[in-house]
Amino acid sequence: MYTYKHPKPIVIKLTDELGFDLRQKAAEYITANQNRTGAERGSSEEQGFGALAEMVIRNKLGMSEINSEDHPLGYDLLLPSGIKVDVKCRGGALPFKEEYESSDGIAREAKHNFFARQMHDERLDADIYVMTHLETPSKRELPGTTRQRKWVLYICGWVSKERVSNEGVYLPRGSLTEQGRTWFTYRGQEIEYYNRNLNGLESVQDLLSIEQMDVTKDSVHKGDLNLTSVDAIRIAYDLIGRGVLSEQHLAFVQNETGINKIVKPVLHSNQYFHLLHWLKEKGALTDSEIEKARKILQEEPYSGI
């Protein structure tokens, strides 16, 4: 039976002889088996990262590193308990962090992403997901070289498919998301699920302790927000302005998230002051409102390149 642990990532460096061997095997496997069909499939690089993460986990569990040709497509590996596991991996130049710094001094919590179609495709019948992150060098095509030092796999934890389906936040194409100091829009139909809501692992071998009872228990567990704490505050601000929530609700969210700083808006503060000055020109407000805004927002003049 699995015993809950905080989801602190397991760090596995793939720069030694074994790591390079697994990187080579993953590259060869994708060359021979790349998926070129299906909506929102990963690129060849992304498929390679997923294959590598799966091989690392299988190696740590003492399993064959590559599935047999007749292995079902709906999951990646089968635990001795009969639990079907799908290994998810994203790759990037940055290491995995539980929190990412932002320019306002308030950390943004880490999240994981799923293609929404995975929740609704009956052929993809995994019971749980194991979430991983692969830190890569700038030239990240597998297998890379023996000199590259930035091939590092972070194994973050596991979660039941049903819980992701119940609690994850669906975001359609074009939705805006934030990571630390950067913003980007989603090109696919995504489900966001936050790292803090995963079940942690002290070692990869902890996966062998997961039984059907653990999956059933996790499927009905109620986790924390699948939003950054900052976005929870922003949404509360917005809904107060729309007459849905009150200042009391904002205070509750601030207390629950532990945030007592001013959260920066999505739009730049210069755009806010542009509206305020326009309202003043129209005679709709006075300098006192503008000065009040200056206590929570700051204009940013051009300072050169």
C-alpha positions in Angstrom: 0.0 0.0 0.0 1.2 3.5 -0.9 2.0 6.0 1.9 1.5 9.7 1.0 4.6 11.9 0.7 5.0 15.5 -0.2 5.7 15.7 -4.0 9.4 16.7 -4.0 11.0 15.6 -7.3 13.4 12.8 -7.6 16.4 14.0 -9.5 18.1 11.5 -11.9 21.2 12.7 -13.9 21.4 11.1 -17.3 25.0 12.1 -18.1 26.8 9.0 -17.0 27.4 5.8 -19.2 23.9 4.4 -18.3 22.2 7.7 -18.9 23.8 8.1 -22.4 22.9 4.5 -23.2 19.2 5.2 -22.3 19.3 8.4 -24.4 20.6 6.4 -27.4 17.9 3.8 -26.9 15.2 6.4 -26.7 16.4 8.1 -29.9 16.5 4.8 -31.8 13.1 3.8 -30.5 11.5 7.0 -31.7 13.2 6.9 -35.1 11.6 3.5 -35.6 8.3 4.1 -33.9 7.4 7.8 -34.1 3.7 8.6 -34.0 2.9 10.7 -37.0 -0.9 10.6 -36.7 -3.5 11.8 -34.2 -4.6 15.3 -33.1 -2.2 17.3 -30.9 0.5 14.5 -30.9 3.9 15.5 -29.5 6.7 16.4 -31.8 9.5 13.8 -32.4 11.5 15.6 -29.8 8.7 15.5 -27.3 7.9 11.8 -28.0 11.6 11.1 -27.5 11.6 12.8 -24.1 8.5 10.7 -23.1 10.2 7.5 -24.3 13.4 8.4 -22.3 11.4 9.1 -19.1 9.6 5.8 -19.5 12.9 3.9 -20.0 14.5 5.5 -17.0 11.6 4.5 -14.8 11.4 0.9 -16.2 15.2 0.6 -15.6 14.8 1.7 -12.0 12.0 -0.8 -11.5 14.0 -3.7 -12.9 11.8 -4.0 -16.0 12.8 -4.4 -19.6 13.5 -0.9 -20.9 11.3 -1.3 -24.1 7.9 -2.8 -24.2 7.2 -5.8 -26.4 5.6 -5.2 -29.8 2.2 -6.5 -28.6 2.1 -4.2 -25.6 -1.3 -2.2 -25.5 -1.1 1.4 -26.6 -3.3 2.7 -23.8 -0.6 2.8 -21.1 3.2 2.6 -20.8 3.9 0.0 -18.0 2.0 -2.4 -15.8 2.8 -2.6 -12.1 2.8 -6.0 -10.3 -0.4 -4.9 -8.7 -2.1 -4.6 -12.1 -2.1 -0.8 -12.1 -1.6 0.7 -15.5 0.8 3.6 -15.7 1.2 6.3 -18.2 4.5 8.3 -17.9 4.2 12.0 -18.9 7.2 14.1 -19.6 7.8 17.7 -20.7 11.2 19.0 -21.7 12.9 22.3 -21.4 16.1 24.2 -20.8 15.3 25.0 -17.2 15.4 22.6 -14.2 12.1 21.7 -12.6 11.2 23.9 -9.6 8.3 23.6 -7.3 8.0 27.4 -7.5 9.2 29.9 -10.1 10.2 33.5 -9.3 8.4 36.4 -10.8 9.1 40.1 -11.1 6.6 41.0 -8.3 8.4 38.9 -5.7 5.6 36.4 -5.4 6.4 32.8 -6.5 4.3 31.0 -9.1 3.6 27.3 -8.3 4.6 24.6 -10.8 2.0 22.9 -12.9 1.8 20.0 -15.3 -0.2 19.7 -18.5 -2.3 17.1 -20.2 -3.9 17.1 -23.6 -7.6 17.2 -22.9 -8.4 14.5 -25.4 -6.5 12.1 -23.2 -9.2 12.3 -20.6 -11.9 11.4 -23.1 -10.2 8.7 -25.2 -11.4 5.3 -24.0 -8.4 3.6 -25.7 -6.1 5.4 -23.3 -7.0 3.4 -20.2 -4.1 4.2 -17.8 -5.1 4.2 -14.1 -2.5 6.7 -13.0 0.0 9.2 -14.5 3.6 9.6 -13.4 4.6 13.2 -14.0 8.2 14.0 -15.0 10.3 16.9 -16.4 13.4 16.5 -18.5 16.0 19.3 -18.3 17.8 19.5 -21.6 20.7 21.3 -23.2 20.0 24.0 -25.8 20.7 21.5 -28.5 18.2 19.0 -27.2 17.9 16.4 -30.0 18.3 12.9 -28.6 20.7 11.3 -27.9 22.9 14.3 -27.6 26.6 13.9 -26.8 28.6 12.4 -23.9 29.9 15.9 -23.1 26.5 17.5 -22.5 25.8 18.0 -18.8 22.1 19.1 -18.8 20.3 15.8 -19.3 18.4 15.6 -16.0 15.1 13.8 -15.3 12.9 15.0 -12.5 10.3 12.5 -11.4 7.6 14.6 -9.7 5.0 12.2 -8.4 1.8 10.4 -9.5 -1.9 11.0 -9.7 -4.9 9.0 -10.7 -6.4 9.7 -14.2 -9.9 10.1 -12.6 -8.6 12.8 -10.2 -7.1 14.8 -13.0 -10.4 14.5 -14.9 -12.3 15.7 -11.9 -10.0 18.5 -10.6 -7.9 19.6 -13.5 -8.7 22.9 -15.2 -9.6 22.7 -18.9 -8.2 25.5 -21.0 -9.1 25.7 -24.7 -6.7 26.8 -27.5 -5.5 30.4 -27.1 -5.9 30.5 -23.4 -3.2 32.5 -21.6 -1.0 31.0 -19.0 1.9 32.3 -16.9 5.2 30.7 -15.8 7.3 32.8 -13.6 8.2 35.9 -15.5 6.8 34.8 -18.9 3.4 34.5 -20.5 2.3 32.3 -23.4 -0.9 31.1 -25.1 -1.8 27.4 -25.4 -1.8 26.0 -29.0 -3.7 22.9 -27.9 -6.6 22.0 -25.6 -4.9 21.6 -22.3 -5.7 20.6 -18.7 -3.6 22.2 -16.0 -2.9 20.2 -12.9 -0.6 21.6 -10.2 2.4 19.8 -8.8 1.4 20.4 -5.2 -1.6 18.1 -5.7 0.5 15.1 -6.8 1.3 12.1 -4.6 5.1 12.2 -3.9 7.7 9.5 -4.3 10.8 9.1 -2.2 12.2 6.6 -4.7 11.1 5.3 -8.0 10.5 1.9 -6.3 7.7 3.5 -4.3 5.6 3.0 -7.5 5.6 -0.7 -6.7 3.6 -0.1 -3.5 0.6 1.4 -5.4 -2.4 -0.8 -5.3 -5.9 -0.5 -6.6 -7.1 0.7 -3.2 -4.7 3.6 -3.4 -5.9 4.6 -6.9 -9.5 4.4 -5.8 -8.8 6.6 -2.7 -6.9 9.1 -4.8 -9.7 9.3 -7.4 -12.1 10.8 -4.8 -9.5 12.9 -2.9 -10.0 16.6 -2.9 -6.8 18.5 -3.5 -5.9 22.2 -3.4 -6.3 24.8 -6.1 -5.2 24.0 -9.6 -4.4 27.6 -10.1 -1.4 29.7 -9.0 -2.1 31.5 -5.8 -1.6 34.7 -7.7 -4.2 33.8 -10.3 -6.7 33.0 -7.4 -6.2 36.6 -6.1 -6.6 38.0 -9.6 -9.8 36.1 -10.2 -11.1 37.4 -6.8 -10.2 41.0 -7.8 -12.1 40.5 -11.1 -15.2 39.0 -9.6 -15.4 41.8 -7.0 -15.4 44.3 -9.9 -18.2 42.3 -11.6 -20.3 42.3 -8.4 -20.0 38.5 -7.8 -17.6 38.4 -4.8 -17.0 40.8 -1.9 -13.9 42.1 -0.1 -14.6 39.4 2.5 -14.1 36.7 -0.2 -10.8 38.3 -1.2 -9.6 38.3 2.4 -10.5 34.6 2.6 -8.5 33.8 -0.6 -5.5 35.9 0.7 -5.6 34.1 4.0 -5.8 30.6 2.4 -3.0 31.4 -0.1 -0.8 33.3 2.4 -0.4 36.2 -0.1 -0.6 39.7 1.5 1.3 41.6 -1.3 -0.2 43.5 -4.2 -0.6 41.1 -7.1 0.5 42.6 -10.5 -2.3 42.6 -13.1 -2.2 40.6 -16.4 -2.1 43.9 -18.4 0.8 46.3 -17.9 0.3 49.0 -15.3 0.9 51.7 -18.0 -2.4 50.6 -19.6 -4.2 51.1 -16.3 -2.8 54.6 -15.9 -3.7 55.4 -19.5 -7.4 54.6 -18.7 -7.2 56.7 -15.5 -5.8 59.7 -17.3 -8.4 59.3 -20.0 -11.1 59.3 -17.3 -9.6 62.4 -15.7 -9.6 64.2 -19.1 -13.3 63.3 -19.4 -14.0 64.8 -16.0 -15.0 61.4 -14.5 -12.4 61.2 -11.7 -9.8 63.4 -9.9 -6.2 63.3 -9.0 -7.0 61.6 -5.7 -8.0 58.4 -7.5 -4.9 58.5 -9.6 -2.8 58.9 -6.5 -4.6 56.0 -4.9 -3.7 53.8 -7.9 0.0 54.8 -7.5 0.0 53.1 -4.1 -0.6 49.7 -5.7 0.6 50.2 -9.3 3.7 51.8 -10.8 4.1 53.5 -14.2 7.1 52.4 -16.2 8.7 55.0 -18.5 10.8 54.0 -21.5 14.4 53.8 -20.3 16.2 52.8 -23.6 17.2 49.5 -25.0 
